[in-house]
Amino acid sequence: MVARSVRDAEVAGSNPAVPTTPPEPSLRGLYTAPMDIAEFQGLMGRIYLERDRRRGVDGTFRWLTEEVGEVARALRGDDRDQLRHELGDVLAWLSSLANLTEVDLSEAVGRYAEGCPRCGGIPCSCPFRS
């Protein structure tokens, strides 16, 4: 079998039990921005689900938290492109975690469809809590 990337080759080389798969046709050009959340979650599943399964929920969650840290660093700077990049990474890792745990993010965000889940307000009128 053919490794999909240098990293896949390294993983397979260090552990022959880790399967590698032939490369799939490119998904480039099939999707355009803006993309709805269900479409994005599905795309992340097609791109990364098998790799995420090998990593597991705990490993995927750790990657997500690392990316949140990168958002924190980007917020301290003034590079909007870097912030956009890191926020995109957080959304991608969140989608991967949702795919692994079989949570539909479109359903998950539905609790905000009518406003604040607590007070129902748009904007929220709940007392500020730090």
Secondary structure, DSSP 8 states (H G I E B T S, - for coil): ---SSHHHHHHHHH-TTS---------TTS--SS--HHHHHHHHHHHHHHHHHHHHHHHHHHHHHHHHHHHHHHHHS--HHHHHHHHHHHHHHHHHHHHHTT--HHHHGGGGTTS-TTT--SS--S----
